[in-house]
Amino acid sequence: MSEDLTKFCDALSDLVKSFEKKNVVLKVYQDLDSGIVKIYGERSSALTRAKAGLDEIAELAYDTAEHHPYWHLLYDGSQILKIVLEKWNDNLTEEELKEIQWYAGKIKDSATNVSYNHPHE
């Protein structure tokens, strides 16, 4: 854990409290061991936060080489989640369900091809 990050989070906490006095609701998530600080506005919901988290997963999938044995598991899984989250408050269409099934098939194929002894990179 970085001492500078800890100092930043302390200052951020004071700043957030000052905005709370002005009726601005903010939520701060801190994982100092991982070096992560997130700030959510008052209109963020569990769904919008999940979508933001999925964007981070998709970024990892896009940055990871396709030859990595877990790439298809990560990428195809994120594509299923993307469809589901986009339609969270609506019904999935037949086409979307077929797309999910297609990605699920790719995940199943990839899972059978992954070695249990593959060293993590």
VENWOKA-V391374 format. One record per residue. N is the residue number from 1. RES is the residue in one small letter. PHI is phi in whole degrees, -180 to 180 (* if undefined). OMEGA is omega as a letter, one per 20 degrees, with the letter a starting at -180 (* if undefined). D_FIRST is the distance of its C-alpha to the first C-alpha in whole Angstrom. Layout:
# VENWOKA-V391374
n & res & phi & omega & d_first
N & RES & PHI & OMEGA & D_FIRST
N & RES & PHI & OMEGA & D_FIRST
This chain:
# VENWOKA-V391374
n & res & phi & omega & d_first
1 & m & * & a & 0
2 & s & -83 & r & 4
3 & e & -63 & r & 7
4 & d & -65 & r & 9
5 & l & -67 & r & 7
6 & t & -62 & r & 8
7 & k & -63 & r & 11
8 & f & -60 & a & 12
9 & c & -64 & r & 12
10 & d & -64 & r & 14
11 & a & -66 & r & 16
12 & l & -63 & r & 16
13 & s & -59 & r & 17
14 & d & -64 & r & 20
15 & l & -64 & r & 21
16 & v & -61 & r & 22
17 & k & -61 & r & 23
18 & s & -66 & r & 26
19 & f & -76 & r & 27
20 & e & -62 & r & 27
21 & k & -66 & r & 30
22 & k & -99 & r & 32
23 & n & 63 & r & 32
24 & v & -103 & a & 29
25 & v & -93 & r & 27
26 & l & -128 & r & 24
27 & k & -119 & a & 21
28 & v & -114 & r & 17
29 & y & -111 & a & 15
30 & q & -127 & r & 11
31 & d & -129 & a & 9
32 & l & -65 & r & 6
33 & d & -63 & r & 5
34 & s & -94 & a & 8
35 & g & 75 & a & 7
36 & i & -120 & r & 10
37 & v & -134 & r & 12
38 & k & -126 & r & 16
39 & i & -122 & r & 19
40 & y & -113 & r & 22
41 & g & -80 & a & 25
42 & e & -65 & a & 28
43 & r & -93 & r & 30
44 & s & -75 & r & 28
45 & s & -121 & r & 29
46 & a & -59 & r & 27
47 & l & -67 & a & 29
48 & t & -67 & r & 28
49 & r & -68 & r & 24
50 & a & -64 & r & 25
51 & k & -63 & r & 27
52 & a & -65 & r & 24
53 & g & -64 & r & 22
54 & l & -65 & r & 25
55 & d & -59 & r & 25
56 & e & -69 & r & 21
57 & i & -65 & r & 23
58 & a & -63 & r & 26
59 & e & -62 & r & 24
60 & l & -62 & r & 23
61 & a & -62 & a & 26
62 & y & -71 & a & 28
63 & d & -84 & a & 25
64 & t & -87 & a & 26
65 & a & -63 & a & 29
66 & e & -63 & r & 32
67 & h & -79 & r & 33
68 & h & -66 & a & 29
69 & p & -62 & a & 31
70 & y & -98 & a & 29
71 & w & -56 & a & 29
72 & h & -63 & r & 32
73 & l & -62 & a & 31
74 & l & -69 & a & 28
75 & y & -65 & a & 30
76 & d & -65 & r & 33
77 & g & -63 & r & 31
78 & s & -67 & r & 29
79 & q & -69 & r & 33
80 & i & -63 & a & 34
81 & l & -62 & r & 31
82 & k & -60 & r & 32
83 & i & -62 & a & 36
84 & v & -62 & a & 35
85 & l & -68 & r & 33
86 & e & -66 & a & 35
87 & k & -106 & a & 38
88 & w & -52 & a & 36
89 & n & -103 & a & 39
90 & d & -144 & r & 42
91 & n & -91 & r & 44
92 & l & -73 & r & 43
93 & t & -82 & r & 46
94 & e & -61 & r & 48
95 & e & -63 & r & 46
96 & e & -66 & r & 43
97 & l & -63 & r & 43
98 & k & -65 & r & 45
99 & e & -64 & r & 42
100 & i & -61 & r & 40
101 & q & -63 & r & 42
102 & w & -64 & r & 42
103 & y & -62 & r & 38
104 & a & -63 & r & 38
105 & g & -64 & r & 41
106 & k & -65 & r & 39
107 & i & -65 & r & 36
108 & k & -61 & r & 38
109 & d & -62 & a & 39
110 & s & -65 & a & 36
111 & a & -63 & r & 35
112 & t & -75 & a & 38
113 & n & -93 & a & 37
114 & v & -80 & r & 34
115 & s & -78 & r & 34
116 & y & -68 & a & 32
117 & n & -102 & a & 31
118 & h & -66 & r & 30
119 & p & -71 & r & 27
120 & h & -74 & a & 24
121 & e & -95 & * & 23
